[in-house]
Amino acid sequence: MIAKLKYDGHLISVSTIFDTPAHYHFTPVVEIRRGESTGVLNTILTHHISILQEKAIELGFKLGREWIDKQLLESQG
């Protein structure tokens, strides 16, 4: 499952992978693109885990939005 969110001119795509061999925890994998571009600007991997896939996806969107906000702030400075 890949969840997508448009945010401030970017597209955040979040998928999840199992963090343990027992397939018990999910961790998000985040890809960020500019607009509708197929090229990935950044991929975010984290050690944060969640028992619920939905929570891992929410975390992925949060990480993606934070990265975009930081990039936009740096480009203005």
OpenMM code with the backbone's topology and positions (N, CA, C; nanometers):
from openmm import Vec3, app, unit

residues = "MET ILE ALA LYS LEU LYS TYR ASP GLY HIS LEU ILE SER VAL SER THR ILE PHE ASP THR PRO ALA HIS TYR HIS PHE THR PRO VAL VAL GLU ILE ARG ARG GLY GLU SER THR GLY VAL LEU ASN THR ILE LEU THR HIS HIS ILE SER ILE LEU GLN GLU LYS ALA ILE GLU LEU GLY PHE LYS LEU GLY ARG GLU TRP ILE ASP LYS GLN LEU LEU GLU SER GLN GLY".split()
positions = [
    Vec3(0.0841, -0.1182, 0.0000),
    Vec3(0.0000, 0.0000, 0.0000),
    Vec3(0.0886, 0.1244, 0.0000),
    Vec3(0.0573, 0.2170, -0.0889),
    Vec3(0.1275, 0.3448, -0.0927),
    Vec3(0.0241, 0.4549, -0.0737),
    Vec3(0.0457, 0.5365, 0.0283),
    Vec3(-0.0419, 0.6509, 0.0551),
    Vec3(0.0268, 0.7752, 0.0006),
    Vec3(-0.0520, 0.8674, -0.0562),
    Vec3(0.0042, 0.9886, -0.1164),
    Vec3(-0.0639, 1.1124, -0.0601),
    Vec3(0.0148, 1.2198, -0.0506),
    Vec3(-0.0353, 1.3462, 0.0004),
    Vec3(0.0317, 1.4585, -0.0771),
    Vec3(-0.0483, 1.5511, -0.1315),
    Vec3(0.0064, 1.6708, -0.1949),
    Vec3(0.0252, 1.7747, -0.0852),
    Vec3(0.1443, 1.8350, -0.0846),
    Vec3(0.1760, 1.9319, 0.0198),
    Vec3(0.2697, 2.0389, -0.0355),
    Vec3(0.2240, 2.1603, -0.0396),
    Vec3(0.3042, 2.2776, -0.0750),
    Vec3(0.3849, 2.2579, -0.2040),
    Vec3(0.3162, 2.2116, -0.3086),
    Vec3(0.3817, 2.1937, -0.4375),
    Vec3(0.4623, 2.0661, -0.4506),
    Vec3(0.4505, 1.9781, -0.3549),
    Vec3(0.5241, 1.8523, -0.3547),
    Vec3(0.4267, 1.7356, -0.3402),
    Vec3(0.4763, 1.6174, -0.3711),
    Vec3(0.3998, 1.4953, -0.3510),
    Vec3(0.4778, 1.4064, -0.2546),
    Vec3(0.4128, 1.3710, -0.1445),
    Vec3(0.4724, 1.2822, -0.0452),
    Vec3(0.4081, 1.1453, -0.0625),
    Vec3(0.4918, 1.0435, -0.0832),
    Vec3(0.4431, 0.9060, -0.0943),
    Vec3(0.4989, 0.8272, 0.0231),
    Vec3(0.4121, 0.7570, 0.0922),
    Vec3(0.4546, 0.6787, 0.2083),
    Vec3(0.4117, 0.5338, 0.1897),
    Vec3(0.5078, 0.4451, 0.1997),
    Vec3(0.4793, 0.3020, 0.2050),
    Vec3(0.5336, 0.2521, 0.3384),
    Vec3(0.5005, 0.1312, 0.3736),
    Vec3(0.5501, 0.0763, 0.4992),
    Vec3(0.6191, -0.0563, 0.4731),
    Vec3(0.7165, -0.0850, 0.5573),
    Vec3(0.7831, -0.2143, 0.5542),
    Vec3(0.7771, -0.2731, 0.6945),
    Vec3(0.7892, -0.4039, 0.7025),
    Vec3(0.7933, -0.4675, 0.8333),
    Vec3(0.9304, -0.4458, 0.8934),
    Vec3(0.9326, -0.4078, 1.0204),
    Vec3(1.0566, -0.3754, 1.0896),
    Vec3(1.1206, -0.4989, 1.1520),
    Vec3(1.0445, -0.6036, 1.1712),
    Vec3(1.0964, -0.7229, 1.2380),
    Vec3(1.0706, -0.8460, 1.1523),
    Vec3(1.1515, -0.9481, 1.1666),
    Vec3(1.1274, -1.0718, 1.0912),
    Vec3(0.9913, -1.1352, 1.1222),
    Vec3(0.9364, -1.1068, 1.2392),
    Vec3(0.8070, -1.1627, 1.2769),
    Vec3(0.6905, -1.0852, 1.2148),
    Vec3(0.7213, -0.9799, 1.1385),
    Vec3(0.6181, -0.8980, 1.0715),
    Vec3(0.5209, -0.8396, 1.1743),
    Vec3(0.5764, -0.7821, 1.2792),
    Vec3(0.4946, -0.7303, 1.3884),
    Vec3(0.4874, -0.5783, 1.3901),
    Vec3(0.5956, -0.5109, 1.3519),
    Vec3(0.5999, -0.3642, 1.3534),
    Vec3(0.6171, -0.3099, 1.2121),
    Vec3(0.5593, -0.1917, 1.1897),
    Vec3(0.5729, -0.1227, 1.0612),
    Vec3(0.6637, -0.0017, 1.0784),
    Vec3(0.7414, 0.0275, 0.9770),
    Vec3(0.8193, 0.1503, 0.9723),
    Vec3(0.7915, 0.2179, 0.8377),
    Vec3(0.7817, 0.3519, 0.8353),
    Vec3(0.7496, 0.4197, 0.7100),
    Vec3(0.8713, 0.4386, 0.6200),
    Vec3(0.8464, 0.4373, 0.4900),
    Vec3(0.9452, 0.4738, 0.3890),
    Vec3(0.8823, 0.5895, 0.3110),
    Vec3(0.9484, 0.7049, 0.3139),
    Vec3(0.8921, 0.8280, 0.2577),
    Vec3(0.9696, 0.8692, 0.1325),
    Vec3(0.8976, 0.8997, 0.0259),
    Vec3(0.9577, 0.9553, -0.0947),
    Vec3(0.8915, 1.0897, -0.1228),
    Vec3(0.9752, 1.1883, -0.1553),
    Vec3(0.9252, 1.3233, -0.1809),
    Vec3(0.9623, 1.3638, -0.3229),
    Vec3(0.8612, 1.4107, -0.3953),
    Vec3(0.8795, 1.4585, -0.5326),
    Vec3(0.8276, 1.6019, -0.5416),
    Vec3(0.8808, 1.6767, -0.6385),
    Vec3(0.8310, 1.8114, -0.6623),
    Vec3(0.7190, 1.8021, -0.7646),
    Vec3(0.6013, 1.8523, -0.7292),
    Vec3(0.4868, 1.8506, -0.8204),
    Vec3(0.4527, 1.7103, -0.8656),
    Vec3(0.4380, 1.6946, -0.9959),
    Vec3(0.4039, 1.5644, -1.0539),
    Vec3(0.5274, 1.4940, -1.1113),
    Vec3(0.6454, 1.5420, -1.0773),
    Vec3(0.7697, 1.4848, -1.1288),
    Vec3(0.7839, 1.3392, -1.0858),
    Vec3(0.8474, 1.2599, -1.1709),
    Vec3(0.8734, 1.1204, -1.1352),
    Vec3(1.0052, 1.1059, -1.0609),
    Vec3(1.0892, 1.2097, -1.0657),
    Vec3(1.2173, 1.2051, -0.9958),
    Vec3(1.2010, 1.2282, -0.8468),
    Vec3(1.2647, 1.1459, -0.7676),
    Vec3(1.2552, 1.1562, -0.6218),
    Vec3(1.3571, 1.2583, -0.5721),
    Vec3(1.3096, 1.3590, -0.4975),
    Vec3(1.3990, 1.4587, -0.4380),
    Vec3(1.4699, 1.4021, -0.3164),
    Vec3(1.3958, 1.3261, -0.2361),
    Vec3(1.4523, 1.2725, -0.1126),
    Vec3(1.3745, 1.1489, -0.0701),
    Vec3(1.4460, 1.0567, -0.0087),
    Vec3(1.3858, 0.9399, 0.0533),
    Vec3(1.4208, 0.9448, 0.2012),
    Vec3(1.3204, 0.9278, 0.2845),
    Vec3(1.3415, 0.9320, 0.4291),
    Vec3(1.3137, 0.7939, 0.4866),
    Vec3(1.4127, 0.7416, 0.5568),
    Vec3(1.3981, 0.6168, 0.6307),
    Vec3(1.4152, 0.6500, 0.7783),
    Vec3(1.3433, 0.5829, 0.8638),
    Vec3(1.3502, 0.6121, 1.0063),
    Vec3(1.3512, 0.4824, 1.0854),
    Vec3(1.3958, 0.4919, 1.2080),
    Vec3(1.3947, 0.3755, 1.2967),
    Vec3(1.2681, 0.3715, 1.3812),
    Vec3(1.1814, 0.4704, 1.3648),
    Vec3(1.0557, 0.4715, 1.4397),
    Vec3(0.9652, 0.3614, 1.3873),
    Vec3(0.8980, 0.2946, 1.4788),
    Vec3(0.8106, 0.1845, 1.4407),
    Vec3(0.6719, 0.2037, 1.5008),
    Vec3(0.5767, 0.1328, 1.4458),
    Vec3(0.4403, 0.1359, 1.4970),
    Vec3(0.3781, -0.0018, 1.4770),
    Vec3(0.2940, -0.0397, 1.5687),
    Vec3(0.2219, -0.1654, 1.5545),
    Vec3(0.1146, -0.1497, 1.4469),
    Vec3(0.0587, -0.0296, 1.4341),
    Vec3(-0.0463, -0.0034, 1.3359),
    Vec3(0.0124, 0.0587, 1.2095),
    Vec3(-0.0236, 0.0039, 1.0949),
    Vec3(0.0247, 0.0562, 0.9677),
    Vec3(-0.0205, 0.2002, 0.9475),
    Vec3(-0.1427, 0.2326, 0.9877),
    Vec3(-0.1945, 0.3689, 0.9707),
    Vec3(-0.1099, 0.4709, 1.0467),
    Vec3(-0.0640, 0.4351, 1.1662),
    Vec3(0.0196, 0.5266, 1.2455),
    Vec3(0.1559, 0.5457, 1.1788),
    Vec3(0.2101, 0.4406, 1.1206),
    Vec3(0.3377, 0.4526, 1.0498),
    Vec3(0.3230, 0.5452, 0.9297),
    Vec3(0.2113, 0.5368, 0.8601),
    Vec3(0.1859, 0.6247, 0.7451),
    Vec3(0.1713, 0.7693, 0.7918),
    Vec3(0.0990, 0.7922, 0.9005),
    Vec3(0.0863, 0.9280, 0.9561),
    Vec3(0.2232, 0.9851, 0.9900),
    Vec3(0.3090, 0.9041, 1.0511),
    Vec3(0.4439, 0.9496, 1.0841),
    Vec3(0.5209, 0.9833, 0.9572),
    Vec3(0.5064, 0.9023, 0.8542),
    Vec3(0.5739, 0.9294, 0.7278),
    Vec3(0.5322, 1.0624, 0.6684),
    Vec3(0.4021, 1.0923, 0.6711),
    Vec3(0.3558, 1.2216, 0.6213),
    Vec3(0.4124, 1.3360, 0.7050),
    Vec3(0.4184, 1.3185, 0.8347),
    Vec3(0.4745, 1.4224, 0.9229),
    Vec3(0.6212, 1.4477, 0.8883),
    Vec3(0.6979, 1.3405, 0.8720),
    Vec3(0.8395, 1.3556, 0.8367),
    Vec3(0.8559, 1.4226, 0.7008),
    Vec3(0.7711, 1.3866, 0.6060),
    Vec3(0.7766, 1.4479, 0.4731),
    Vec3(0.7450, 1.5963, 0.4767),
    Vec3(0.6401, 1.6338, 0.5513),
    Vec3(0.6045, 1.7762, 0.5616),
    Vec3(0.7159, 1.8552, 0.6287),
    Vec3(0.7773, 1.7987, 0.7333),
    Vec3(0.8869, 1.8677, 0.8015),
    Vec3(1.0057, 1.8887, 0.7086),
    Vec3(1.0369, 1.7880, 0.6267),
    Vec3(1.1489, 1.8009, 0.5337),
    Vec3(1.1204, 1.9097, 0.4313),
    Vec3(1.0005, 1.9108, 0.3756),
    Vec3(0.9627, 2.0124, 0.2762),
    Vec3(0.9685, 2.1517, 0.3385),
    Vec3(0.9123, 2.1676, 0.4574),
    Vec3(0.9145, 2.2981, 0.5243),
    Vec3(1.0569, 2.3457, 0.5452),
    Vec3(1.1463, 2.2567, 0.5865),
    Vec3(1.2861, 2.2944, 0.6095),
    Vec3(1.3524, 2.3362, 0.4786),
    Vec3(1.3283, 2.2635, 0.3704),
    Vec3(1.3880, 2.2976, 0.2403),
    Vec3(1.3383, 2.4325, 0.1910),
    Vec3(1.2080, 2.4587, 0.2056),
    Vec3(1.1525, 2.5867, 0.1611),
    Vec3(1.2058, 2.7016, 0.2439),
    Vec3(1.2215, 2.6796, 0.3737),
    Vec3(1.2760, 2.7835, 0.4624),
    Vec3(1.4207, 2.8142, 0.4252),
    Vec3(1.4993, 2.7103, 0.4007),
    Vec3(1.6402, 2.7306, 0.3639),
    Vec3(1.6526, 2.8001, 0.2293),
    Vec3(1.5633, 2.7735, 0.1365),
    Vec3(1.5718, 2.8373, 0.0054),
    Vec3(1.5358, 2.9853, 0.0109),
    Vec3(1.4623, 3.0263, 0.1127),
    Vec3(1.4248, 3.1666, 0.1282),
    Vec3(1.5328, 3.2445, 0.2022),
    Vec3(1.6174, 3.1749, 0.2784),
    Vec3(1.7162, 3.2405, 0.3621),
    Vec3(1.8396, 3.2707, 0.2884),
] * unit.nanometer
topology = app.Topology()
chain = topology.addChain("A")
for resn in residues:
    res = topology.addResidue(resn, chain)
    for name in ("N", "CA", "C"):
        topology.addAtom(name, app.Element.getBySymbol(name[0]), res)
